[in-house]
Amino acid sequence: WTETYAVWSPLGTYLATFHWRGVALWAGPKFSQFQKFYHPEARFISFS
């Protein structure tokens, strides 16, 4: 789920979901939550 929008990484490995408190990354065979980043009202993400 997301509160604003979601973005796929270029290779489709990660799905980033944006929330009022920050960004969550989802990954793995079941796309479970992999990592959370506290950054209130984040609007952009860049994968490298």
C-alpha positions as a Python dict, from the first residue, in 0.01 Angstrom:
ca = {
    (1, 'W'): (0, 0, 0),
    (2, 'T'): (102, 362, -40),
    (3, 'E'): (-29, 701, 61),
    (4, 'T'): (82, 882, -253),
    (5, 'Y'): (245, 676, -529),
    (6, 'A'): (488, 393, -602),
    (7, 'V'): (802, 368, -820),
    (8, 'W'): (980, 59, -954),
    (9, 'S'): (1359, 41, -962),
    (10, 'P'): (1502, 24, -1319),
    (11, 'L'): (1551, -354, -1307),
    (12, 'G'): (1228, -423, -1120),
    (13, 'T'): (1409, -550, -811),
    (14, 'Y'): (1256, -298, -571),
    (15, 'L'): (924, -124, -536),
    (16, 'A'): (938, 207, -349),
    (17, 'T'): (618, 326, -184),
    (18, 'F'): (582, 680, -61),
    (19, 'H'): (419, 762, 272),
    (20, 'W'): (378, 1079, 477),
    (21, 'R'): (657, 964, 709),
    (22, 'G'): (900, 846, 442),
    (23, 'V'): (973, 576, 186),
    (24, 'A'): (946, 198, 211),
    (25, 'L'): (1128, -46, -17),
    (26, 'W'): (972, -380, -98),
    (27, 'A'): (1174, -671, -241),
    (28, 'G'): (1224, -1045, -251),
    (29, 'P'): (1015, -1335, -381),
    (30, 'K'): (707, -1224, -185),
    (31, 'F'): (776, -850, -211),
    (32, 'S'): (788, -810, 164),
    (33, 'Q'): (905, -485, 319),
    (34, 'F'): (1283, -471, 282),
    (35, 'Q'): (1378, -130, 423),
    (36, 'K'): (1218, 189, 557),
    (37, 'F'): (1362, 540, 531),
    (38, 'Y'): (1231, 812, 760),
    (39, 'H'): (1206, 1123, 546),
    (40, 'P'): (877, 1310, 598),
    (41, 'E'): (695, 1407, 278),
    (42, 'A'): (959, 1261, 43),
    (43, 'R'): (857, 1309, -320),
    (44, 'F'): (1143, 1172, -531),
    (45, 'I'): (1369, 868, -536),
    (46, 'S'): (1672, 778, -745),
    (47, 'F'): (1816, 429, -784),
    (48, 'S'): (2180, 372, -878),
}
